[in-house]
Amino acid sequence: MPTQEEKWLEFSNHKFKLPVPYVIYADLECILEKISSCEQDPKISSTEPIAKHVPCGFAYVIVGPDGMMTKPPTVFRGKNAIDEFLTKLLDEEKSILDTLRFVKPMIFFSGG
C-alpha cells in the first residue's frame, strides 16, 4: 500500500508532453440494467454479473488553442448513444482538420 505521501499519482515527465491545438473533453452516461443469471457452482471461484452498463447519453466540449470553448457543449440523450457519439466525433475531427489546414495569407504593409 502506498504511504500517505505516495497516495497521489502525478504526471512528472513534462518533457514528453505533446502540445495540441484542440482538446475534446467528453462524458458518457449509462443506465444499469439488471442481468438475470443462473446459480453459480460454489466449488468454483467465479464472479457473477448483476448488471450491465447501457449507454444512454453523452456530452462533450471542444477547447481551442486559446483555452476557450470553440462552441457550446454538445449534449445527446437517447438510444444509440455510442453510434451518435462516434459520428459526432468524426464530424468534429473533419471540422478541426479543415480549420488547421486553412492558412490565412499574410498581408505585408510597407513602412512609411
N, C-alpha and C positions, 0 to 999 in steps of 0.2 A: 504494500500500500504506500502511496506517496505521503511524504511528510506534509505538514501544514504549509511550508514554504514552497513545496513542489506540486501542490494540488492543481495549479493552473497551467495549461498548455498554451504556449505563446510562440508566434512566428518570430524568428530572430535572424534568419538569413536574408536580410533585405537586399543583398547584392544579387539574389536570384529572382527578384521581383521583375515582372514584365509589365511596363505601363501600357494600358489600353485606353482608347478614347471613349468607349461606351461600356457600361455595365448594366446588366439586367438583374434586378432583384425580384424573385418570384416566390409565391407561397401557394401550395396546393392544399385543398381541403378535402377530407374524406369522411364518409359515413361508415360506421362499423356495422356490418351485417353479421348476425349470428350464424354460426355454422352448426348444422346437426351432424353428429358423428356417432360411430359405433363405440361400444365399450372396449377399452384398451386391455391388453393382457398384462396383469400385474407382475408377471415374471420377466417381462422385457421392459427395459428402460425406454421411455418414449415421451414425446410431447404431444399434447392434444390441442389442435387448433380450435379455438372457441369463437373466433370472429375473423372476418376479412375486411380490409380497407377498400372501400369502393369510392374512387374519386368522384366528387360532386361539384367541384368548382376550383377556381384559381384567381389570383390577382398578380399583376406584375407592374413594375415601373422601370423605365429606362432612364439612366443618369448619363448625361453627356460630358464632354470634355471640360465644361465649366463647373461641373459638380452639381448642376441643377437638373431637375426632371425635364426631359425633352418634350413631354406631353403629359396630360393627366393619366393617372393609373388606369390600366385595363383590368376590368373585372368580368368574370363569367361564372354563371351558376347554371347547372343543368346536366343532362345526360351527355355522354361522350366528351367529358371534360378533358381527358388526356389528348384525344384527337384534336380537339379545338385548340388546346394549349400549344401543341406541336405545330399546328397550322399557323397560328398567330406568331409563334417564334420565328418560323421560316419567313413569314411576311416581314417581320421586323428586321431580320437579317438582310433581306433584299433592300429594304429602305435604308438601313445603315450603310450597307456597301455602296449604294448609289450616292449617298452623301459623301462618303470617303473618296469615291472615285472622281467627284466633281472638283476640278481645280479652277479656282477663280483667277483669271488673268490679273497680273499686276498692272497698275496704272502708274506710269512714271511722269513726274512733274519736273519741268526744267526750272532750276533755281533762278531767281532773278533779283 
